[in-house]
Amino acid sequence: MVSHNGRTVCIAGGTRGIGRAVAVSLARHGYSRIIVNYNQDDVAAAETVSQVEQLGASCHAIRANLALPLAINELFDQVAHISPEIDAFVHCAALGAFKPLSEVKPNQWDVSMSINARSFVQCVQRCRSLMHQGAIVAISSLGGRMALPNYGAIGPSKAALEASVRQFAAELGPDGIRVNAIAGGFIETGSLISMPSYEEVKDYVARNTPLGRIGVPEDIADIVAFLLSPDAGWIQGQVIVADGGFSIGTASYGA
Amino acid sequence: MTNLPAREQIIEAIRRAVSEALLIPQDQVIPSARLVSDLKAESIDVADIRFRIEDGLKIRIDQREMMVALGENLTAEELNNSFTVQFVIDYVTEKLTQGARG
């Protein structure tokens, strides 16, 4: 039986993949009110609400296209209406084209940047009036620090996301707000299926990961719960790499 | 009751969205042009075009619903052939008309 603690979290991109796993994990960790944002999939949103409510927390799904600044303003107006104060914000929303940087078109760069980085900045700016103390986590990826095949649009946007996390950590830390990120490795979600050579990449990553498998959304969700908790109270402005050890470079060991 | 934009305004907004997203002249965005096969739109471009139309015409477009409207049980080739600028114009016009009725 989950004991609820009266805390409220808002999750941008919170109804599928890692975002849904975060919503469910935070309900298990005792959050009482979970507000999830989504853009497209009403069915996935309803399923997430159901899963969270089964754990005894209340859950509100709000549709807002994070590519549009006005929609973000409207989202946070609705969040404020549901809860005048929030304790935590998690940014899981992501969109991008899997292709080399040499082939990324201007609009594709802009879409990736607007969803993956700019929306985080605007969401945190809006969170400020709702959050007096608390914690913020952004979901990044290894592509923010490593050159990865076909990560030409997403990688640079994740680097911008991570730089924004550090900047906010410095600016908001004095007000008691912690801001951190998690750089996940290859996490099996529906959004990766469109990646070129998906099965081959997945197999390569699993073979070259010391822990012997690819990641699942729950691997990341549990770290989000930790980073939002008082146990992580001295962690500020950091990007925690969670990839089963893939990025430490053991490929040459010939797993 | 919501004011419904004139059909010319809808067509103009859609042609501008496609032209600006794909960086192609508006005169190439003709009704019969297929977004994927002729105009070389990738999936992220389709999302971008949708965002621009949603922003420009203040409507919500559900991408899954739009794909269903193209026709169910179509082959990839049939889907590409049906996904034309004209289809988008008709789909958006119908959505706006429904909204105005609602």
Interface residues (C-beta under 8 A of the other chain):
Chain A: Q40 D41 D42 R63 N65 A67 L68 L70 L95 G96 A97 K99 K105 P106 N107 Q108 D110 V111 S112 A153 S194
Chain B: E20 A21 L22 L23 E42 S43 I44 D45 A47 D48 F51 E54 D55 R60 D62 Q63 R64
